[in-house]
């Protein structure tokens, strides 16, 4: 449906120059203006947004009320900014990032992020995503939010989440989300449909590692050997290899412990160490080493920002040791800890004391 005549000329002129063209629309009655704008939106979609925004800014009385209603309907349809190439409306700029927050990583490599944007009309938009270093973007949500509601949600978040949250420069969080988008391209998958409305705000998908985490420095062997202390932290409670992949090894461990053969504790310890080594050699591939090193580097940043320098130092040393390709993975105490914990969990599953689904390392959001 096209705008009814004789309004077409008035609307075309107003679209060409929204700043001055709206004065010409004053000749229309409220009913005529409403009908003409609705027809224009149906025909032009987002291209009508600059004119509607100008009416909200400079219109009077009924004209402003009508424009506000139509702008709200456009926003509900996901049209909240001028399309590329459209003329700016009274200096309005596209949404821009203001603040951002990110959680630590759970044992599956998933974490949550919030990015606060300033909207096209100076309102606030909050984008919430869950990203995973294997699968990409798992969930996306968000919408308009007030400053008061934002502060309330931040307090609730800090009080209720199992993993620590830190505020980071928006560019760093956006880079991590962009990296997660690139995973979809590599895997030939797509982000969730809910992410589509936010996608233009994150620029082009980025390859390579996410920006923001400090590069892995030369690592301290003494600290790396003590890095298994990290497993005592509640944030790393879910950090272990996939128990499903070590079920056979766990049965070997259980059989060795249940054996009635009288062997020394030293022999038993050697047998258990050999089982751990075979798990590490099989499961900690080159790609897996890089992934766990990145996770440790990210958690080191989290620990630094939450005033835990000792944990940060241990995490960076463990990351450096894992990233050192010249060092066998079996020499990494942290890698051995990941394997040992997986064996222990798999043994609990085999004994029926815990559910396999509860300890699966498949990406999910319930641990945040």
C-alpha positions in Angstrom: 0.0 0.0 0.0 1.4 3.4 -1.0 0.7 6.7 0.8 -2.6 8.1 -0.4 -2.5 11.1 -2.8 -2.2 14.0 -2.5 0.1 13.3 0.5 2.7 11.6 -1.6 4.5 14.8 -2.6 4.5 16.1 0.9 6.0 12.8 2.3 8.6 12.5 -0.4 9.8 16.0 0.3 9.8 15.3 4.1 11.8 12.1 3.5 14.3 14.0 1.4 14.9 16.6 4.1 13.3 15.5 7.4 14.6 18.5 9.3 12.6 21.1 7.3 10.1 18.8 5.5 8.0 18.2 8.6 6.8 21.7 8.7 5.0 21.0 5.4 3.2 18.1 7.1 1.5 20.5 9.4 -1.1 21.1 6.8 -2.4 17.5 7.4 -5.0 16.7 10.0 -4.1 14.2 12.7 -6.1 11.5 11.0 -4.6 12.2 7.6 -1.1 12.3 9.0 -1.6 9.0 10.8 -2.9 7.3 7.7 -0.2 8.7 5.5 2.7 7.7 7.9 1.3 4.2 8.4 1.1 3.7 4.7 4.7 5.1 4.3 6.1 2.7 6.9 4.4 -0.3 5.2 6.0 0.8 1.9 9.4 2.0 3.1 10.1 0.2 6.4 13.2 1.5 8.1 13.7 4.2 5.4 10.8 6.0 7.1 12.5 6.1 10.4 14.4 9.5 9.9 11.1 11.2 9.2 9.4 9.6 12.1 12.3 10.6 14.4 12.2 14.2 13.2 8.5 14.4 13.9 9.1 13.1 17.5 11.8 15.8 17.9 10.2 18.8 16.3 6.5 17.9 15.8 3.7 19.4 17.9 0.7 18.0 19.7 -1.0 15.2 17.9 1.8 15.0 15.2 4.4 14.2 17.9 2.0 11.7 19.6 1.4 9.9 16.3 5.1 9.8 15.5 5.9 8.3 18.9 3.4 5.6 18.4 4.7 4.7 15.0 8.4 4.8 16.2 7.4 2.4 19.1 5.9 0.0 16.6 9.1 0.2 14.5 11.2 -0.5 17.5 9.1 -3.6 18.4 9.9 -4.8 14.9 13.6 -4.4 15.6 14.0 -1.2 13.5 15.7 1.2 15.9 18.3 3.0 13.8 18.5 4.6 10.3 19.5 2.2 7.6 23.0 2.6 6.1 23.1 5.7 3.8 20.1 7.4 5.4 20.6 11.0 6.4 21.2 11.6 10.1 18.3 13.0 12.1 19.2 16.0 14.1 22.6 14.7 15.1 21.3 11.3 16.3 24.0 8.6 16.1 23.7 4.8 15.9 23.9 2.7 19.1 27.4 2.8 20.7 28.8 0.7 23.5 29.0 2.4 26.9 29.9 -0.4 29.4 30.4 -4.1 29.5 30.7 -7.0 31.9 31.8 -10.6 31.6 31.8 -13.7 33.8 34.4 -16.3 34.4 34.4 -19.5 32.4 32.7 -22.7 33.5 34.1 -26.2 32.9 32.6 -26.4 29.4 34.2 -23.2 28.2 31.0 -21.1 28.5 30.7 -17.6 29.9 28.1 -14.8 29.9 28.5 -11.2 28.8 26.5 -8.0 29.0 27.1 -5.1 26.8 25.3 -1.8 27.4 24.6 0.4 24.4 23.4 3.9 24.0 20.4 3.7 21.7 19.7 5.9 18.7 17.5 8.2 20.9 19.9 8.3 23.9 18.0 5.4 25.6 19.8 2.3 26.9 20.0 -1.1 25.3 21.3 -4.1 27.2 22.6 -7.1 25.1 23.0 -10.3 27.1 24.8 -13.3 25.4 26.3 -16.6 26.5 29.3 -17.6 24.4 31.3 -20.9 24.3 34.9 -21.4 23.0 33.8 -24.5 21.1 30.3 -23.8 19.9 30.2 -20.0 19.6 27.1 -18.0 20.7 24.7 -20.2 22.7 22.1 -17.6 23.7 21.2 -14.0 23.1 18.6 -11.7 24.8 18.1 -8.2 25.9 16.3 -5.0 25.1 15.6 -1.5 26.4 16.6 -0.9 30.0 16.7 2.1 32.4 19.6 3.1 34.6 17.7 2.1 37.7 16.8 -1.3 36.4 20.4 -1.9 35.2 21.8 -1.2 38.7 19.2 -3.5 40.2 20.1 -6.3 37.8 23.8 -5.8 38.4 23.3 -6.2 42.2 21.2 -9.3 41.7 23.8 -10.7 39.3 26.7 -10.2 41.7 24.8 -11.8 44.5 23.4 -14.9 42.8 26.0 -16.1 40.2 28.4 -18.9 40.9 31.1 -17.4 38.7 32.7 -14.0 39.3 31.7 -11.0 37.1 34.0 -8.2 36.2 33.6 -5.0 34.2 35.8 -4.7 31.2 36.3 -2.1 28.4 33.4 -2.6 25.9 35.9 -3.2 23.1 37.3 -6.2 24.8 34.0 -7.8 25.5 32.8 -7.1 21.9 36.0 -8.7 20.6 35.2 -11.9 22.5 31.7 -12.0 21.2 33.0 -11.3 17.6 35.4 -14.2 18.1 32.5 -16.4 19.1 30.7 -15.4 15.9 33.7 -16.5 13.9 33.4 -20.0 15.4 30.1 -20.3 13.7 31.6 -19.5 10.3 34.4 -22.1 11.0 31.8 -24.8 12.0 29.3 -23.9 9.3 26.7 -23.2 12.0 24.6 -20.1 12.8 24.1 -18.1 16.0 20.7 -18.3 17.6 18.0 -16.3 15.9 17.7 -13.9 18.8 21.2 -12.6 18.1 20.2 -11.2 14.7 18.9 -7.9 16.1 22.2 -7.4 17.9 24.6 -8.6 15.2 25.1 -5.3 13.4 26.4 -3.8 16.7 29.4 -6.2 16.8 31.0 -5.4 13.5 32.6 -8.0 11.3 33.3 -11.5 12.7 36.8 -11.7 14.0 39.3 -14.5 13.6 42.1 -15.4 15.9 42.1 -15.4 19.7 39.8 -12.9 21.6 41.5 -9.6 22.5 41.8 -8.3 26.0 43.5 -11.1 27.9 47.1 -10.6 28.8 49.5 -12.6 26.5 51.0 -15.7 28.1 54.4 -14.6 29.6 57.4 -16.8 30.3 56.0 -19.2 32.8 57.4 -20.0 36.3 58.0 -23.8 36.6 57.6 -23.7 40.4 54.2 -21.9 40.1 53.1 -24.3 37.3 53.9 -27.3 39.6 51.6 -25.7 42.3 48.8 -24.8 39.8 46.7 -27.8 41.0 45.8 -25.5 43.9 43.5 -23.8 41.5 41.2 -26.8 41.7 40.4 -25.9 45.3 38.7 -22.6 44.1 34.9 -22.7 43.8 35.2 -21.0 40.3 37.0 -24.1 39.0 34.7 -26.7 40.6 33.5 -27.8 37.1 36.9 -27.8 35.4 37.8 -31.4 34.4 37.9 -33.4 31.2 34.8 -35.0 29.8 34.0 -38.0 32.2 32.2 -39.8 29.4 35.5 -40.0 27.4 37.4 -41.6 30.3 34.9 -44.2 31.5 37.1 -47.1 30.5 40.1 -45.5 32.2 38.0 -45.0 35.3 37.1 -48.7 35.4 40.8 -49.5 35.2 41.4 -47.2 38.2 38.6 -48.8 40.1 39.8 -52.3 39.4 43.4 -51.4 40.5 42.0 -50.0 43.8 39.8 -53.0 44.4 42.5 -55.6 43.6 43.3 -58.0 46.4 46.8 -58.4 45.3 49.2 -57.3 48.1 51.3 -54.6 46.5 53.0 -51.6 48.0 51.5 -48.2 48.1 54.3 -47.1 45.8 53.3 -49.6 43.1 49.6 -48.5 43.5 50.6 -44.9 43.1 52.6 -45.8 40.0 49.7 -47.6 38.5 47.3 -44.7 39.1 49.9 -42.3 37.7 50.2 -44.4 34.5 46.4 -44.3 34.0 46.4 -40.5 34.4 49.2 -40.3 31.9 47.4 -42.4 29.3 44.3 -40.1 29.6 46.5 -37.0 29.2 48.3 -38.4 26.2 45.0 -39.3 24.5 42.8 -36.4 25.5 45.1 -33.4 25.7 45.7 -32.8 22.0 47.5 -29.7 20.6 44.2 -28.0 20.1 43.0 -29.0 23.5 46.1 -27.6 25.1 45.6 -24.2 23.4 41.9 -24.2 24.5 42.7 -24.8 28.2 45.7 -22.4 28.0 43.3 -19.7 26.7 40.8 -20.5 29.4 43.4 -20.2 32.1 44.6 -16.9 30.7 41.1 -15.6 30.7 40.6 -16.7 34.3 43.9 -15.1 35.3 42.5 -11.8 34.1 39.3 -12.4 36.2 41.4 -13.2 39.2 43.5 -10.1 38.8 40.4 -7.9 38.5 38.9 -9.5 41.6 42.1 -8.8 43.7 43.4 -12.4 43.8 47.0 -12.0 42.6 48.2 -15.5 43.8 45.4 -17.3 41.9 46.2 -15.1 38.8 49.9 -16.0 39.0 49.1 -19.8 39.3 46.7 -19.6 36.3 49.2 -17.8 34.1 51.9 -20.2 35.0 49.7 -23.2 34.2 48.6 -21.5 30.9 52.2 -20.9 29.9 53.2 -24.5 30.6 50.3 -25.8 28.6 51.1 -23.4 25.7 54.7 -24.5 25.6 54.6 -27.1 22.8 58.1 -28.2 23.7 56.9 -29.5 27.0 55.0 -32.9 26.9 51.4 -32.5 28.2 52.0 -35.3 30.7 54.5 -32.9 32.5 51.8 -30.3 33.1 50.5 -30.7 36.6 47.3 -28.8 35.6 46.6 -31.2 32.7 47.1 -34.1 35.0 44.7 -32.5 37.4 42.1 -32.2 34.7 42.5 -35.9 33.9 42.5 -37.0 37.5 39.3 -35.1 38.3 37.6 -36.5 35.2 38.6 -40.1 36.3 37.2 -39.4 39.8 33.9 -38.1 38.4 33.6 -40.9 35.9 34.1 -43.4 38.8 31.3 -41.7 40.7 29.1 -42.0 37.7 29.9 -45.7 37.2 29.1 -46.3 40.9 25.7 -44.6 40.4 26.3 -41.9 42.9 26.0 -39.0 40.4 24.2 -38.6 37.1 26.2 -38.5 33.9 24.1 -35.6 32.6 25.0 -33.5 35.7 28.7 -33.7 34.9 28.6 -33.6 31.1 31.0 -31.1 29.6 28.7 -30.2 26.8 28.2 -26.5 26.7 25.3 -25.2 28.8 24.3 -22.2 30.8 23.3 -23.6 34.1 26.7 -23.2 35.8 26.8 -19.4 35.4 
